[in-house]
């Protein structure tokens, strides 16, 4: 049996938000600008630059507005931010971010710990955000991101039916698109293939992205399974940094450089220069010298048989 994979895949870099929010080091704004520019020069065209949350909660992300302004100066860069509530959304709209990701935890326990809201209260907040966005005449897209979709360290099991219910509710509330995240690294390829297949039947092309943590070493395998269902956008972080501060044990994301390497070897275009990305990872290692970094490609290097040509990807779907 031959599996048909997407011809091209978008790798959305989320290290500046998901990565930095979970480590102690507060990276200077100038270093973050260097990161954004270098990632852009390597070919990345979708970057999540931060989160509009109170600085007292996440001082690592206090400069998000400055980073949005800088990132918007780079031609054709699609700039996203995370917003936990209406106030954060208003800041994202004012900053003219291209997309705001509103997180919703399918786990009731994690939702209360992370956002102090139930999943249904988050859905109601998305409806308010949509109304404010439309009233402002803003073009900022709203993505409802469903976390803890495969289980939760606080609650335990999360039923697929609840994930799909939350997805439909987000769409009904006015989210432009939806995504699914394995926040705590509980997923496996069979579970991903099943849930993503069902999600695609509900949301079609509005189901736009997968987000996988590598806590138990299965992030790339899970991305492979997700691609089998037709999903062609994935979050990743340089050096695999990150996790969730409110989900114990949720360490490590899919490493951007490992993902780009895998996709390139499969003949799937990303538009990203792997050598430039590895050079950026080396710079990041210097900036975060006291932090634990992840990923494996940097240690072994590129095989002699690996082609470093950069195929031009298909146009990224941003609406």
N, C-alpha and C positions, 0 to 999 in steps of 0.2 A: 504494500500500500504506500503510495506517494503522498506526502503531506504538502499542501500548498501554503507556503509562508508569505507574508507581506513582502513586496518588492523592496520597500524601504521602511525604516522604523525611525521615529523621533525619540531621541534620548533627552528627556528633560532633566537638566541638572538642578537638584534640590539641596545640594550640600550647604549652600549659604543660609538655608533655613533649617531643614531637618537635620543636617549635619551639625551645624554650630550650636543649635539650641540644646544639645545634649552633652556638650563638653564644657569644661571649666574655663578654658582659654577664651578671652574676649579678643577676637581678631580685630586689629585696627581697621578703620574704614578704608584707608589707602590700600591695605592688602586686599580687602574685599573688591575694591575697584580693579586692582591688578588681576584678581581671579576672574572677574566677569570679562574683562577685556581679553585675557589670554584664552578663556574658554570660547569666546566669540571668534577669536582668530584661529582657533583650532577647528571651527566649523559648527559649534553648538549654536542653535538658533532659538531654543526655549530654555529660559533660566528662571527659577524661582529665587528671587533675591532676598527674601526675608518674610517677616510677619508683622502685621500691625496689632501687636499686643502691648499691654502696659510695660514700659521699660523696667519697672520694679520687679516684674515677674520673669522677664527674659532680657536682662541687660545686654546679652550677646547680640540681640536683634534691634537695639534701640535706634540704629541708623538706617532703618529700612526706607524711609522717605528719601533720604539722600541717595541711596543706592538705586531706587526706581528712577530718579531724575537722571542719574548717570547712565544707567542701562538704556534709557529711552533715547540717548544720543547715538546709539549704535544702530545703523540701518538694518531693518528687517529682523531685529531681535524681539522676540515675543516675551514680554516681561510679566511674570506672575508673582503673586504674594498670597500668603495665607491670612485669612481674617476669621477670628473666632465669633464675631458678633456684628451687630449693625454699626456700632461705633467704629470698629475696625474697617468695615466695608465703606463707610463714609470717607475714611482717610485714603483708602485705596482708590476710590472714585476721584477724590481731589487730586491725588498724585498721578492720575491717568494711567494706572497699571492696565495692562492688556487683559489680565484675568485675575480674579480673586477666588481662591480655593476655600470653601467653607467646610470644615471637617465635621463629620457626623460619625459617632461610634455606634455600630450595631449592638455592641455590648452595653446594656443599661448601666452596669457598674462602672465601666470605663468612661462612659459619657458623663456621668456625674463627677467622676474624679478629674476628668480632663477639662470639661466645659461648665460644670455645675448646672447642666441641663439634661433632661431626658432626650432621647432621640426625636420624639415628636415635638418637643420644644425647639429643637434645632431646626426642624422642618418649618415650623412657624416663623422662626427667625429668617430663614431663607426667603419666605414669602415677603417679609418686610423689606429685606434687602433688595429683592427684585422690584418692589414698588418704588423704593427710593432711587434705585439705579435708573429705572425708566423715567421717573419724574425729572431727573437731572439731565436726561438726554445723553447719558453716558453710554459709551460703547464697550465698557469693561465687561467681559464675560464672567458668568458665575458657574463655577464647577463645584458640585456637591461631592465631596470625597468620603466614601464610606469606609471607616477603619474597623479594626478588629473583626474583619469579615470571616476569618477562619477559626476564631477562638480568641480567648482573652485570659491573661494571667490573673485577673481579678475575679472574673465571673466563671471562667471555664468555657463550656460549649456555647457557641453562637449558631443558631439554626440558619441554614441557607435561606429558608423562607422569610426570615426576619430581615436578612440582608436585601433580598429582592423587594420586600415590602417597603423598606426605607428608600431604596432606589426609585421605585415608582412614586413614592410620596415626594421626593426631592424634585423629580421631573414635574409633577403636578403643581408643586409650589413655585415653579418658575426657573429652576436651574437650567442653564443652557446645555450643560453636559454633566456627566457623572463619571466617577472612577471608583475603583475598589483597591483597598490596601490590606496587606497582611501585616498588621502593626507589630505583632509579637513573634513572627516567624513560625507560626503553627501550620502553614499551608504545605501541601505536597502536590506534585503535578496532577495526579488524578482529581483531587479536590478542586484545583484551579481550573482544569479543563471543564469540569462539570458546572461549577458556579459561573465562570466566565461565559460558557456557552448559553446558560439560561439568561444571564444578564444581557447578552447580545440580542437575544430574542425579544426582550422587553424594551431595551433602549436603542437598539440598532447602532448607528454611527454616533449617537449621543453618548454611548458608553465608550469613553475615549482613552482611558489610561489605566495601567496597572502599577501598583507600588508594592515592592516586595522587600522585606527585611531578610538579611542573610544570617539571622541568629543561629540557625541550625544547618547552614551550608547549602540551602536549597533555592536561593534566590534565582540563579540563572536557570536551573531546571524548571522552576515555576514560570519564569518568563517564556521559556521555550513552549511550555504547555499553553500559556496564554496566547502566544502567537498562532498556535494551531487553531484557535477560535477566531482569528482575524484581527485581534487587537494589535495596534501598530504604534503605540506610544507608551513609554515606560519611564518612571522616575528612577533616578540613580544619583549617588553622591560620589564625588571624587574621593578616592581612597576608602570608600565604603563607610565613611564616618556617619554617626547619627544614631537615632533611636527615638524613643518617646519617654520624656521625663515622668509621665504618669502611668507607664506600663512597665512594671519591674521586669528586668531581664530582656527588654526589647532592644537588643544591641545590634548595630550594624545594618547598613543598607546594601543593596546591590551596588557594587563598585562600578562607577561609570567606565573606567578604563577596561575592566574585565568584560563588561557588557558590550562595549564597542568592539573589542577584540573578538568576542564570540560571533557577533553579527557579521563582522567583516569576513571571518573565516567561512561563514555560511553563504556569503555572496549577497548579503542583505545590506543595502546602502544606508548609511547614516549621515554622510556628508562631513564626517569628523575625521580629522587627521590624528591617527593613534599616536604617532611620535610626539606631536605637539601636546597631546593630552597627557602622555607620560612625563613630559618635561614639566608640565604644570603640576602634576602630582608631586614631583620632586620638590618644587617650590613650596607646595602646601606642607610637605613633610618638614621643611625648615621652619615654617611659620608655626606649626603645631608640634614642635619637638617634644613636648612633654605629654602628648596625647597618644592613645592607642589608635593606630591606623589599620585598615583592613585591605583585602584584595590580595591577589596572587601574581598577576602579570608582571608587576614591577619587580618582583623578586627573580622570576625566571627569565624575563625578557621575551622578545618576539622570536618565534621559530624562524629558522633560515628559509623555510618554505612559505612563509606568510607574505602575502602581497600587501604592501602599504599604500597602494593606489587608493584614492578617495573617490569612489563612485558618487555621482551627483544624485541625491535622493529626490523622490517625488516631492512636490510641493506639500509642506506641512498643512494639515487641516486645523485651522484655528477658529472656526466658527461653529 
